[in-house]
Structures are given as structure tokens and as C-alpha cells.
Amino acid sequence: MRIDLQDLHFGYHPEHEILHGVDLTLAGTDPIAIIGQNGAGKTTLVKQFNGILTPTSGHVLIDGQDVTTQTTAKWAAKVGYVFQNPNDQLFLDSVRKEFEFGPKRIGMAPAEIKHRIDQVADLVELTDELDTHPFDLDDTQKKFCTIGAIIMMNPDVVVFDEPTCGQDVHGDHLLNRLIRHLTAAGKLCVTISHDMTFVAQNFKRVIVMSQGAVRLDGTPEAVFSQTAALKTCFITPPPLTQLAQAVGFTATPFTTDAFVRAFEAERK
């Protein structure tokens, strides 16, 4: 699946434009992270992908079709969006009903829904909570309930808005496994995050936004090595990367093992 953003502009008011002529192509299955300080335009950008918001000018094309030609409900079957705050997404009285809602609206067969409920509940570790009211779940479970509800529709693209926000260590590990699972299944995961360690370790492409425009776009190694440009965008590389840069390493490590290898390489 391919999403093309062409000279994309957006503003809630004519005198206050948020996105300023964004040109991007997102395709394939390599996970993509979108980073930037608060107010950079990240959430506004990803909400264009399935028509939650529509451009003031410019175009969003999904496999060549303009997003304005169908409703958000139609596009949700192709591009799923997981809200940052689960309370903004959950509205039914059981996890099971949350999982069933989207698939029913897109016309998924009952037998397929039943099969996917078992599969997705296991994937997000909510098998024992299917008949629980979502607001009786803890914060991590709520987040994975919203993720499960989107995955239930089997979209080609899953957009996560700040999925690590409020997560505990177990939730972070589960999210890592989930992204790997979706990638292996041929899905494109697009994630907004302020957690630079999470970004560096889980994504093949990093897009840096600042003031409504794309400033950097490349591999984690390429992006996090550009310290001067990152500083202008108020982004700090992961801690191990900062240490490596401070002592003059040539490499850009993100993990302890990578740091040790870089250290050994510098000694030779």
C-alpha cells in the first residue's frame, strides 16, 4: 500500500496554517516513526491519512485515489488510526464489543470476526478480558484494547499516536512485539513518538517534523547523527547515542551491545 502527500497544506483557520506544503511518500512495510516537538504538526499530519482531517490544499492519495473521494469510515478498513488517549476511542461496554464494532461496520463476515477476536485478543493479551468493561481495565490494557479494535479491521496501515505514553515496561515490550508481528504480516506501522530510544530501536525510517514541515527523513542512523539539525527541531537523540557523540564515536549506536562494538572499533 502507498500513501502520497502532495504539497499538503492544512489549517483549522485560514490565518493559522499548521502544515506547510508537505511532500511525502509512505510505502512498503518498514516501520516509520514521525518525531518532533509538541506543536510540530505530527498528529495533524497523520490524521490526513484516512480523512479524519482533509487538506486545506494539496492532496492525499491512497494507492492513487484521493482521500476526499471516500468517507473516513471507508478508509478505516485500509488505514487504521489508534488515538493517543484511549478514552477518546473507547465507547462500548465490553472489550468484545469494541473489537466487533469496526469489522461489523466494514461488512466483515461474522465467522471472520469471531476468528479474528480470538486471534487479536491473544495478540494484545486481552483474552481473559473480552467481557470486561474497557473502563475497568488498567491504563496499559486500555491502550491495547484500542489497538486491538483497530487491528480487528485488518487494515494495511496502522497509525499509532504516542503508543508508549503512560505505558509500563511490559506494555513497551508488548508494543515492540506487536509492531514486529504486524510488519511480518505485511502491514505498515506509522508511529508518532517522543521516546527516542523506542524510535531508534524499532523503526527503519524516521521523519522529523518542525513547524509544520518535514526537516529530516532517513534511517535512524542518518537522522540521529545530524545533531545540529536535531537541535533546531528541539529533538535529543537517545541517551547512548548522545554519549557516543560526546566522546567522538564515528558510529551512531542505540543499544548497549552496539555501543560496546563502537567502543571496541574506536580503540583499534
Secondary structure as a PSIPRED ss2 file (coil, helix, strand):
# PSIPRED VFORMAT (PSIPRED V4.0)

   1 M C   1.000  0.000  0.000
   2 R E   0.000  0.000  1.000
   3 I E   0.000  0.000  1.000
   4 D E   0.000  0.000  1.000
   5 L E   0.000  0.000  1.000
   6 Q E   0.000  0.000  1.000
   7 D E   0.000  0.000  1.000
   8 L E   0.000  0.000  1.000
   9 H E   0.000  0.000  1.000
  10 F E   0.000  0.000  1.000
  11 G E   0.000  0.000  1.000
  12 Y E   0.000  0.000  1.000
  13 H E   0.000  0.000  1.000
  14 P C   1.000  0.000  0.000
  15 E C   1.000  0.000  0.000
  16 H E   0.000  0.000  1.000
  17 E E   0.000  0.000  1.000
  18 I E   0.000  0.000  1.000
  19 L E   0.000  0.000  1.000
  20 H E   0.000  0.000  1.000
  21 G E   0.000  0.000  1.000
  22 V E   0.000  0.000  1.000
  23 D E   0.000  0.000  1.000
  24 L E   0.000  0.000  1.000
  25 T E   0.000  0.000  1.000
  26 L E   0.000  0.000  1.000
  27 A E   0.000  0.000  1.000
  28 G C   1.000  0.000  0.000
  29 T C   1.000  0.000  0.000
  30 D C   1.000  0.000  0.000
  31 P C   1.000  0.000  0.000
  32 I E   0.000  0.000  1.000
  33 A E   0.000  0.000  1.000
  34 I E   0.000  0.000  1.000
  35 I E   0.000  0.000  1.000
  36 G C   1.000  0.000  0.000
  37 Q C   1.000  0.000  0.000
  38 N C   1.000  0.000  0.000
  39 G C   1.000  0.000  0.000
  40 A C   1.000  0.000  0.000
  41 G C   1.000  0.000  0.000
  42 K H   0.000  1.000  0.000
  43 T H   0.000  1.000  0.000
  44 T H   0.000  1.000  0.000
  45 L H   0.000  1.000  0.000
  46 V H   0.000  1.000  0.000
  47 K C   1.000  0.000  0.000
  48 Q C   1.000  0.000  0.000
  49 F C   1.000  0.000  0.000
  50 N C   1.000  0.000  0.000
  51 G C   1.000  0.000  0.000
  52 I C   1.000  0.000  0.000
  53 L C   1.000  0.000  0.000
  54 T C   1.000  0.000  0.000
  55 P C   1.000  0.000  0.000
  56 T C   1.000  0.000  0.000
  57 S E   0.000  0.000  1.000
  58 G E   0.000  0.000  1.000
  59 H E   0.000  0.000  1.000
  60 V E   0.000  0.000  1.000
  61 L E   0.000  0.000  1.000
  62 I E   0.000  0.000  1.000
  63 D C   1.000  0.000  0.000
  64 G C   1.000  0.000  0.000
  65 Q E   0.000  0.000  1.000
  66 D E   0.000  0.000  1.000
  67 V H   0.000  1.000  0.000
  68 T H   0.000  1.000  0.000
  69 T H   0.000  1.000  0.000
  70 Q C   1.000  0.000  0.000
  71 T C   1.000  0.000  0.000
  72 T H   0.000  1.000  0.000
  73 A H   0.000  1.000  0.000
  74 K H   0.000  1.000  0.000
  75 W H   0.000  1.000  0.000
  76 A C   1.000  0.000  0.000
  77 A C   1.000  0.000  0.000
  78 K C   1.000  0.000  0.000
  79 V E   0.000  0.000  1.000
  80 G E   0.000  0.000  1.000
  81 Y E   0.000  0.000  1.000
  82 V E   0.000  0.000  1.000
  83 F C   1.000  0.000  0.000
  84 Q C   1.000  0.000  0.000
  85 N C   1.000  0.000  0.000
  86 P H   0.000  1.000  0.000
  87 N H   0.000  1.000  0.000
  88 D H   0.000  1.000  0.000
  89 Q C   1.000  0.000  0.000
  90 L C   1.000  0.000  0.000
  91 F C   1.000  0.000  0.000
  92 L C   1.000  0.000  0.000
  93 D C   1.000  0.000  0.000
  94 S C   1.000  0.000  0.000
  95 V H   0.000  1.000  0.000
  96 R H   0.000  1.000  0.000
  97 K H   0.000  1.000  0.000
  98 E H   0.000  1.000  0.000
  99 F H   0.000  1.000  0.000
 100 E H   0.000  1.000  0.000
 101 F H   0.000  1.000  0.000
 102 G H   0.000  1.000  0.000
 103 P H   0.000  1.000  0.000
 104 K H   0.000  1.000  0.000
 105 R H   0.000  1.000  0.000
 106 I C   1.000  0.000  0.000
 107 G C   1.000  0.000  0.000
 108 M C   1.000  0.000  0.000
 109 A C   1.000  0.000  0.000
 110 P H   0.000  1.000  0.000
 111 A H   0.000  1.000  0.000
 112 E H   0.000  1.000  0.000
 113 I H   0.000  1.000  0.000
 114 K H   0.000  1.000  0.000
 115 H H   0.000  1.000  0.000
 116 R H   0.000  1.000  0.000
 117 I H   0.000  1.000  0.000
 118 D H   0.000  1.000  0.000
 119 Q H   0.000  1.000  0.000
 120 V H   0.000  1.000  0.000
 121 A H   0.000  1.000  0.000
 122 D H   0.000  1.000  0.000
 123 L H   0.000  1.000  0.000
 124 V C   1.000  0.000  0.000
 125 E C   1.000  0.000  0.000
 126 L C   1.000  0.000  0.000
 127 T H   0.000  1.000  0.000
 128 D H   0.000  1.000  0.000
 129 E H   0.000  1.000  0.000
 130 L C   1.000  0.000  0.000
 131 D C   1.000  0.000  0.000
 132 T C   1.000  0.000  0.000
 133 H C   1.000  0.000  0.000
 134 P H   0.000  1.000  0.000
 135 F H   0.000  1.000  0.000
 136 D H   0.000  1.000  0.000
 137 L C   1.000  0.000  0.000
 138 D C   1.000  0.000  0.000
 139 D H   0.000  1.000  0.000
 140 T H   0.000  1.000  0.000
 141 Q H   0.000  1.000  0.000
 142 K H   0.000  1.000  0.000
 143 K H   0.000  1.000  0.000
 144 F H   0.000  1.000  0.000
 145 C H   0.000  1.000  0.000
 146 T H   0.000  1.000  0.000
 147 I H   0.000  1.000  0.000
 148 G H   0.000  1.000  0.000
 149 A H   0.000  1.000  0.000
 150 I H   0.000  1.000  0.000
 151 I H   0.000  1.000  0.000
 152 M C   1.000  0.000  0.000
 153 M C   1.000  0.000  0.000
 154 N C   1.000  0.000  0.000
 155 P C   1.000  0.000  0.000
 156 D C   1.000  0.000  0.000
 157 V E   0.000  0.000  1.000
 158 V E   0.000  0.000  1.000
 159 V E   0.000  0.000  1.000
 160 F E   0.000  0.000  1.000
 161 D E   0.000  0.000  1.000
 162 E C   1.000  0.000  0.000
 163 P C   1.000  0.000  0.000
 164 T C   1.000  0.000  0.000
 165 C C   1.000  0.000  0.000
 166 G C   1.000  0.000  0.000
 167 Q C   1.000  0.000  0.000
 168 D C   1.000  0.000  0.000
 169 V H   0.000  1.000  0.000
 170 H H   0.000  1.000  0.000
 171 G H   0.000  1.000  0.000
 172 D H   0.000  1.000  0.000
 173 H H   0.000  1.000  0.000
 174 L H   0.000  1.000  0.000
 175 L H   0.000  1.000  0.000
 176 N H   0.000  1.000  0.000
 177 R H   0.000  1.000  0.000
 178 L H   0.000  1.000  0.000
 179 I H   0.000  1.000  0.000
 180 R H   0.000  1.000  0.000
 181 H H   0.000  1.000  0.000
 182 L H   0.000  1.000  0.000
 183 T H   0.000  1.000  0.000
 184 A H   0.000  1.000  0.000
 185 A C   1.000  0.000  0.000
 186 G C   1.000  0.000  0.000
 187 K C   1.000  0.000  0.000
 188 L E   0.000  0.000  1.000
 189 C E   0.000  0.000  1.000
 190 V E   0.000  0.000  1.000
 191 T E   0.000  0.000  1.000
 192 I E   0.000  0.000  1.000
 193 S C   1.000  0.000  0.000
 194 H C   1.000  0.000  0.000
 195 D C   1.000  0.000  0.000
 196 M H   0.000  1.000  0.000
 197 T H   0.000  1.000  0.000
 198 F H   0.000  1.000  0.000
 199 V H   0.000  1.000  0.000
 200 A H   0.000  1.000  0.000
 201 Q H   0.000  1.000  0.000
 202 N H   0.000  1.000  0.000
 203 F C   1.000  0.000  0.000
 204 K C   1.000  0.000  0.000
 205 R E   0.000  0.000  1.000
 206 V E   0.000  0.000  1.000
 207 I E   0.000  0.000  1.000
 208 V E   0.000  0.000  1.000
 209 M E   0.000  0.000  1.000
 210 S E   0.000  0.000  1.000
 211 Q C   1.000  0.000  0.000
 212 G C   1.000  0.000  0.000
 213 A E   0.000  0.000  1.000
 214 V E   0.000  0.000  1.000
 215 R E   0.000  0.000  1.000
 216 L E   0.000  0.000  1.000
 217 D E   0.000  0.000  1.000
 218 G E   0.000  0.000  1.000
 219 T C   1.000  0.000  0.000
 220 P H   0.000  1.000  0.000
 221 E H   0.000  1.000  0.000
 222 A H   0.000  1.000  0.000
 223 V H   0.000  1.000  0.000
 224 F H   0.000  1.000  0.000
 225 S C   1.000  0.000  0.000
 226 Q C   1.000  0.000  0.000
 227 T H   0.000  1.000  0.000
 228 A H   0.000  1.000  0.000
 229 A H   0.000  1.000  0.000
 230 L H   0.000  1.000  0.000
 231 K H   0.000  1.000  0.000
 232 T H   0.000  1.000  0.000
 233 C C   1.000  0.000  0.000
 234 F C   1.000  0.000  0.000
 235 I C   1.000  0.000  0.000
 236 T C   1.000  0.000  0.000
 237 P C   1.000  0.000  0.000
 238 P C   1.000  0.000  0.000
 239 P H   0.000  1.000  0.000
 240 L H   0.000  1.000  0.000
 241 T H   0.000  1.000  0.000
 242 Q H   0.000  1.000  0.000
 243 L H   0.000  1.000  0.000
 244 A H   0.000  1.000  0.000
 245 Q H   0.000  1.000  0.000
 246 A H   0.000  1.000  0.000
 247 V C   1.000  0.000  0.000
 248 G C   1.000  0.000  0.000
 249 F C   1.000  0.000  0.000
 250 T C   1.000  0.000  0.000
 251 A C   1.000  0.000  0.000
 252 T C   1.000  0.000  0.000
 253 P C   1.000  0.000  0.000
 254 F C   1.000  0.000  0.000
 255 T C   1.000  0.000  0.000
 256 T H   0.000  1.000  0.000
 257 D H   0.000  1.000  0.000
 258 A H   0.000  1.000  0.000
 259 F H   0.000  1.000  0.000
 260 V H   0.000  1.000  0.000
 261 R H   0.000  1.000  0.000
 262 A H   0.000  1.000  0.000
 263 F H   0.000  1.000  0.000
 264 E H   0.000  1.000  0.000
 265 A H   0.000  1.000  0.000
 266 E H   0.000  1.000  0.000
 267 R H   0.000  1.000  0.000
 268 K C   1.000  0.000  0.000
